[in-house]
Amino acid sequence: MSKLVARFVKDESGATAIEYGLIAALIALAILVGAGAVGNSLSTKFNKIATSLNEAN
């Protein structure tokens, strides 16, 4: 029984999997925030272009 407990305490594979999961979640969050910012910027630019074209007519 003590060997089983000692092996469980030394096993770090679960902790590594959790760390990789957290890293993947942070990367996904950064991509979402970045894509949202780019989308808002593009929307503003296209709205300015549309306004300029409408005023030219």
Residue frames as qw, qx, qy, qz and C-alpha x, y, z in Angstrom:
[[0.000, 0.885, 0.466, 0.000, 0.00, 0.00, 0.00],
 [0.303, -0.795, 0.093, 0.517, 2.81, 2.41, 0.83],
 [0.413, -0.090, 0.590, 0.688, 4.39, 1.77, -2.61],
 [0.186, 0.653, 0.651, 0.339, 1.11, 2.74, -4.26],
 [0.167, -0.938, -0.230, 0.199, 0.91, 5.99, -2.28],
 [0.421, -0.573, 0.330, 0.621, 4.57, 6.82, -2.98],
 [0.374, 0.186, 0.665, 0.619, 4.09, 6.20, -6.72],
 [0.069, 0.821, 0.545, 0.155, 0.96, 8.39, -6.72],
 [0.276, -0.876, -0.040, 0.394, 2.81, 11.26, -5.01],
 [0.409, -0.396, 0.491, 0.660, 5.71, 11.08, -7.51],
 [0.398, 0.457, 0.686, 0.403, 3.43, 10.93, -10.57],
 [0.015, -0.530, -0.059, 0.846, 3.32, 14.37, -12.22],
 [0.163, 0.193, 0.737, 0.627, 1.66, 13.49, -15.53],
 [0.036, -0.755, -0.654, -0.016, -1.71, 14.84, -14.41],
 [0.213, -0.782, -0.086, 0.580, -0.17, 18.15, -13.38],
 [0.248, -0.236, 0.539, 0.770, 1.55, 18.43, -16.75],
 [0.101, 0.471, 0.774, 0.410, -1.71, 17.83, -18.59],
 [0.122, -0.851, -0.454, 0.234, -3.42, 20.53, -16.53],
 [0.265, -0.616, 0.181, 0.720, -0.60, 22.97, -17.28],
 [0.193, 0.039, 0.685, 0.702, -0.87, 22.31, -21.01],
 [0.003, 0.672, 0.725, 0.153, -4.62, 22.79, -20.80],
 [0.187, -0.835, -0.236, 0.461, -4.19, 26.15, -19.06],
 [0.255, -0.391, 0.419, 0.779, -1.63, 27.29, -21.63],
 [0.136, 0.309, 0.772, 0.539, -3.98, 26.30, -24.48],
 [0.072, -0.799, -0.591, 0.084, -6.86, 28.18, -22.83],
 [0.223, -0.742, 0.002, 0.632, -4.75, 31.33, -22.44],
 [0.223, -0.145, 0.604, 0.752, -3.62, 31.17, -26.07],
 [0.062, 0.538, 0.773, 0.329, -7.22, 30.74, -27.22],
 [0.146, -0.843, -0.397, 0.333, -8.29, 33.72, -25.10],
 [0.246, -0.553, 0.256, 0.753, -5.51, 35.87, -26.57],
 [0.172, 0.135, 0.733, 0.644, -6.57, 34.91, -30.10],
 [0.020, -0.712, -0.696, -0.087, -10.20, 35.78, -29.38],
 [0.189, -0.820, -0.176, 0.511, -9.33, 39.16, -27.90],
 [0.252, -0.374, 0.462, 0.764, -6.97, 39.95, -30.76],
 [0.135, 0.331, 0.784, 0.507, -9.48, 38.90, -33.41],
 [0.063, -0.809, -0.567, 0.142, -12.15, 41.02, -31.74],
 [0.207, -0.724, 0.056, 0.656, -9.91, 44.08, -31.75],
 [0.200, -0.135, 0.644, 0.726, -9.00, 43.57, -35.41],
 [0.082, 0.541, 0.797, 0.254, -12.67, 43.09, -36.29],
 [0.091, -0.853, -0.372, 0.354, -13.67, 46.32, -34.57],
 [0.223, -0.566, 0.305, 0.733, -10.87, 48.21, -36.30],
 [0.175, 0.104, 0.768, 0.607, -11.84, 46.86, -39.72],
 [0.034, 0.706, 0.707, 0.016, -15.47, 47.69, -39.12],
 [0.129, -0.812, -0.129, 0.555, -14.57, 51.28, -38.28],
 [0.208, -0.352, 0.533, 0.741, -12.42, 51.61, -41.40],
 [0.125, 0.320, 0.824, 0.450, -15.11, 50.19, -43.69],
 [0.019, -0.803, -0.560, 0.203, -17.73, 52.47, -42.16],
 [0.142, -0.703, 0.123, 0.685, -15.51, 55.50, -42.83],
 [0.168, -0.103, 0.715, 0.670, -15.01, 54.37, -46.44],
 [0.077, 0.555, 0.807, 0.187, -18.75, 53.84, -46.91],
 [0.066, -0.834, -0.332, 0.436, -19.49, 57.28, -45.48],
 [0.169, -0.524, 0.376, 0.745, -16.93, 58.89, -47.79],
 [0.133, 0.133, 0.814, 0.549, -18.39, 57.12, -50.83],
 [0.024, 0.704, 0.709, -0.027, -21.94, 58.13, -49.91],
 [0.103, -0.803, -0.118, 0.575, -20.90, 61.76, -49.45],
 [0.226, -0.283, 0.563, 0.743, -19.16, 61.76, -52.85],
 [0.121, 0.440, 0.798, 0.392, -22.45, 60.97, -54.60]]
